Amino acid sequence: MSPLLQQASVAFFFTLAAIAALAAIAPRLRLLDAPNQRKLHEGHVPLVGGIAIYLSLCLGALIWGSPTSSVLASGSSSIVVFLAGGGLLVALGTLDDRSHVSVFTRVVVEVAVALMVIEGLDLKAANLGDLIGTGNIKLASWLAYPFTVVCIFGVINAFNMLDGLDGVLGVMVLISLLSFHLFTSIEPGFITIFICFSLLAFLVSNLGLAPMVPKTFLGDAGSKLLGFIVVALILSAASAQIGGTKYLAPVTALYLIGLPLFDMVFTTLRRALNRQPLFSSDRTHIHHLMQALGLSDRRALLIIGVIGLASPFLGLMLDKSGASTPYQFFIFLACFVMYCVLMTQAWRVADKLAALDIGPSRQQAMQLVSRDDEESNINISRTNKNQ
């Protein structure tokens, strides 16, 4: 059996086993997601998918990991630093899933993880390329440091915000990782193999594709971990500090995470314009829009997946056609403006649909109508008997 097939098999089946084991003890760990006004799922669902994926990744590192086993390698401790950063985010997310952690604590830990990656893996976004046609934009060391922290923090939370509908985040991460290898032509290492096949195992659970596997959610532990892995891979490929080779242009990297970035920035701007707290949880993301428009979860997943696939596909076409950096950058900005316009109009339609549904919900209204019909039939039969 080839090493790739071995890694894929171990990742898939170990994750399934970990999901089943963790789901059984989730009630005792108080890692259950209960439905509320913002979360419309049925029943209490274990929040253990992200923990299972991280344990699978640790197993892969234990068996196949080495300082030079992936593009992240920059020193003898690169895998240790990578797993330590991911582990901190999993611990933070687990605590947040169990008992809500303050915004300040979340920011501090995520910034600490960003600093750990910058120092431990020597990753800094210093050369942004010729974004606007005026020459290469090279950031001074004192500016590249905080800029990289903001990038890592932003991408982690962009993927975290997108996790609100069954299958959406898993599909988006798979698209980002597959596009990453298409853009860079780097052969998959154990990190991307384990994450991809662990995600496939999670989707079996999350989408209810196998009746014997319990339904689970990623939780904040999983969404933060996956966002961290994606941004670490992108930074390593876009930086010539890893192995002296620059596999990915910074502007092209934007297309790999187009939809998560669009969703995060649009939602943040919408909250700011409405004078709402920027870090508050609400139902204003793209998956919430699909639900507000009355689409089923599977149709919403399909539409969001197609939209998410469009950005990497466009970026790949521009990159392979030899489009200049400013051209790619301005097209990306134009796509974001188009996204904002379409989302704004779609939300207006959703608001009008909600305004038309006055009083009880349609389902409740149908129940009331059927009850009225039953009562009227009973009254008619009684009248006939009396006559």
N, C-alpha and C positions, 0 to 999 in steps of 0.2 A: 504494500500500500504506500502511495506517495506521501511525503510529509504534508503536503497541502490537504490531501484527503483525510489524513490522520487528524490534523488540527481542526478541520471543519467538523468532523464527526465528534471529536471530544467536546468542542465548544457547544455544538447543538444539543447533544444528549446530556452533558453535564448541566447545562443551563436548565433544561427541562426538569432534571432531577432536583436541582437546587430550588426551582420555583415551587415544585410540589412540596418539598420539605419545609421551605420558609412559609408557604401559605398555610401549612398546618399549624405553625406556631405563631402566626401573625396576630391572632387575638390576644395571646398572652403578652406579646411585645407591644400591643396597642398600636399596631401598624395597619389600621383599617381605614378606608376612605368611605365616609358616610355621605349619602346624597343630601344636598341642600339647594338653596335658591340658585347657586352658581353651578353646582354639579348635579346633572340630571340623570345620572346612571341609577340602576336598580340595585338595592341591597348594599351590604358592606363588602368592599373589595380590598383584598390584601395589597399593600403598597410595597411589594418585595421584588418587583421585576428588576429594578436598578441594582439592588444588592446582589441578586443572582448573576447578573451580567458582570459585575465587578469581581465576584468570586471566580467566575469562569476565566476572566482575564488574568487574574493572579495565578490560577492553575496553569494557564498557557505560558506565563512568564517563568514559572517554576520548572516546567518541562522543556520549553523551547527558547526561553529568553536568554539573551547574551548581550554584551555591550554593543555588538555590531549587528544585531538581529533585525533592525528596522532603520528607517530614515531618521528616526529620532536620536540615533546614537551620536553623541558628541564627547563621550568620556566613559570611564569605567563605571560610573554610577548613574548613567542616563535612565535606565529602566527603573532603578530604585526611585529616582526623583519623579519620574512620570507616574508610577504607581502610588507614591506617597501623596502627590498632588491630587490624584483621582480619589484616593482613600479619604483625604480630608473633606473633599466635596461630598462623597457618599455619606460620611459621618454627619456632616452639616445637614444634608438633605434628609437623612433618617431622623435626626432630632426635630427638624422642621415638620416632617410628616407626623411625628408622634405628638409633639407639643410645640406649637408655633414659636419660631425663633424670631427675635426682633430684627427689623431691617438693618439696624446698625451692626449687629452680630454677623448677619449674612454678608454684608459689604466687607467687613473686616476680614473674614475668613477667605472670601473670594479674592480679595486684593492680596492677601498673604500667599495664596496659591499661585497667583500671577507672578509675584515676586520670586517665589520658589522656582517656577519654570524659567523665568528670565535668567536667574543666577545659575541654577543647576544645569540647564540645557543650553545656556548662552544664546538665548533667542531674543532678538530685539528687532523691531520694525524700524530700521534706520533709513533705508533707501526706498522711497515710494515710487520711484520712476518718474517719467515725464508725464504727469497726470493732465496738466492743462496746457501743454505745448510750450512751456517757457524753460524747459530744461529739467534735468533730474532734480527731484526734491529730496535732499539729504538732510535728515534731522540730526542736530547736534546730540551728543551723548546724553546731556541733561534733559533734552526734550524727548528723545527716542524712548527713554525709560518709562516715563509716565504715559506716553502714547501707547506703548505696548501693553501696559497694565489696563488701560481703557479698552483696548481691542479685546484682550482676553476676557475681561469682565463683561463687556458688551455681548460677545458671542455666547458665553455661558448662559446669560440671561435671555438672549434671543431664543435659544433652543428651549430653555425652561418655559418661556411664555407660550411656545407653540404646542406644549403638551396639554391638550384639553379635550381630545377626541380620540377614541380607540384607533390605534394604528398610525396616527398622523406623524408623531415624532419619530417612530421607528422607520417609517417609509422615508421621511426626509433625511434622516441620518444615512440610511442605505444609499440614497441618491447622492448625497454629498461624498461619501466614501468611494463609491464607484466612479463618480466624476473626478475625484482626486486622482485616481490611478489612470484614468483616460487622459487627463490634462498633463500629468507629469511623466507618464510612461514608466513609472516605478513599479516593479513587481510587488504584489501583495506580500507583506510580512505577517508575522503571527499576530500583531496587534489588530490590523484591519480584518484579517481572517476570523479571529476570535470574536471581534465586535460584530461583524456582519452575520455570522452564523449564530451567535448568541441572540442577536436581535431577531433573527428568523424564528428561533425557538420561543422568544418572548411573544412574537406576533401570533404564534399558534395559541398561546395562552390568552393574550389580550383580545384577540378577535374571536375566541371561542371556536377554533377550527378543529379541536379534538375534545370530545366530551370527557375524556378521562383526565385532562389537564385542567387544573383550576384557573379561573379567570383572575388575572392580576393587573395592576397598574405599575408603571415605572416609578412613580413618586418623584419628589424633588431630588432624591438621591440619584435616580437614573437619568433624569433630564439634565441635571448639572454635570454629571459624569460624561454623558455623550457630547454635550456642548464643549466641554473641556478637551475631549479627545479630538474632536474636529478642529478646533482652533489650534491645538498643539501641532497637529499634522500640517495644517496650512502654513503656520509660521515657520515650521522646520523646512518646508519645501520652498517657501518664498524668501528664505534667508540663506545667503551664501555662507553663513557661519557654520553650517552642518556639512562637513565633508568638502567644503570649498566649492560646492556646486549649487547654483540657483535653478531649481526645477520649475518654479512657478512665478510668473510676474505678479506683483501685488495687486494690480488692477484686475487681472484675470481671477485672482483668488476671491474677489468680491462676488463673482458669478456663482461660485460654489455654494455660497450661503445666501443667495439672493432673497428667497422668500422669508426665511427667519429674520433677516435684517429689515426687510420691507415691513413685515408685520410688527416688529418691535418699534421701529421708528414711527410708523403711522399711528400705532396705538398710543405711544408716548405723546406725540403731538396732539392727538385727539383729546387726551386727558388734560394736557396743558391748556388747550383752547377752552375746554369746559371747566377749567379751574378745579380739577380733581387731583387727588394725591397721585404722584407719578408712580409710586411703588405699590399702589393698592391693587388688590385682585378684583377683577370685574369680568363682564361678559362682552368684551369689545374686540376680541381677536377674530381672525378670519374663520376659524372653526365655529365660533359663536354666531357669526354672520350666516354661515351655511344653515345652521339650525334655526335661526330666526326667519330664514327664507322658506322654511318648511321642508328642507331636504333631509332624507334619511341619512344615518351615520355612514353607511357604505357609499352612497352617492357623494356625500361631502368628502369622504376620504379619497374617492377617485378624482374629484375635481381639484382638490388641494394637491394631490400627487401630480396631476398634469401641470398645474401652475408651478409647483416646485421643480418639476423637471425642465420647464421651459427656460429658466434662468441658466443652469449649467449648459444646456444644449446651445443656447445663443452664445454664451461665452466661449464654448469650444469652437463653434463655427467662426467666430471673430478671430480667435487665436490662431486657428489653422489657416485662415485666409490671409494672415499677416497684417491685420488691421493695426494701425498705430495705437499707442497707449492712450493719447488724448481722445481718439475716436471711440475706443472701448469705454473709457471713463464717462464720456458725455452720453453715450448710449445707455449706460447703466443708470445714470441720473435721470434720463428721459423715461426709462422703464419704471423708475420709482415714482415719478410724477404721474405717469399713466396709472400706476397701481393705486395711488392716492385718489385720483379722480374717480376711477371705477369703484373703489371701496366706498367712497363718500356717497356716490349715487346709489350703490347697492344698499347701504345702511338706510338711506331715505326711503327706499322701497320697503325694506323690512320694518321700519318705523310706521309706515302707512298701513302695512298689513297688520301690525300689532294694534294700531288705533281702530281698525275696522272690527277687531275681535273684542267688542265691548261686553263686559259682564263675565259670566263663567266661560271656561274654555269650551272649544268645540265639542270635545268628548263629553264634558259635563252637560253641555246643552243637549246633546243627542240623548244622554241618559234621562234628562228631564222631560224631553219630548216623548220618549218611549214610555216613561212613567205616566205622563198625562194621557197618552193613548190607551194604556192599560186601564187607568182609572175611568176614562170615558166609556170604554167597552164594558167595564163592570157596571157602571151606572145605567147603561142602555139595557143590559141584560136584566138588571133589577127592575127597571121600568116595565119591560116586557112581561116579566113574571107577575108584577102587580096588576097589569092590565088583564 
